Amino acid sequence: MLKKNRLLCIDLQTFLQFDPLPVVGKPYLGTLRCKTPSEGCLYANEFVFVESTEKKKVTTVRRTPVIYSGCCVNVHRCSDGSLRLDFNRPRFDSNFSFRDFCLAAAQELLTISRLLGEE
């Protein structure tokens, strides 16, 4: 939740890229910070705003679609067309042991190979 504060009688120094003075209603991206005594600040009401020049980089996520989703194994198709296997994390208990998971995964792998027609 955002907290609303109102600071009266402050000194604001701005470093803007294109505007000599801030334009009313125009949003600016940058950093607002309080000046420190080492910067020659005598009072706690002196602030500096620096407009950033960097635009947010848009990163594209390369997705590998799931072509088979099973209880023990998932199969993904990579961007180059190859297949990738991912084993699911089993939850072991008194009724489902490591050996049971291996047998179920082996049975599922045989089913996947028949469905996809791969040798």
Secondary structure as UniProt FT lines:
FT   STRAND          11..15
FT   TURN            24..25
FT   STRAND          30..34
FT   HELIX           37..39
FT   TURN            44..45
FT   STRAND          46..51
FT   STRAND          66..69
FT   STRAND          73..77
FT   TURN            79..80
FT   STRAND          83..87
FT   TURN            94..95
FT   HELIX           98..116
//
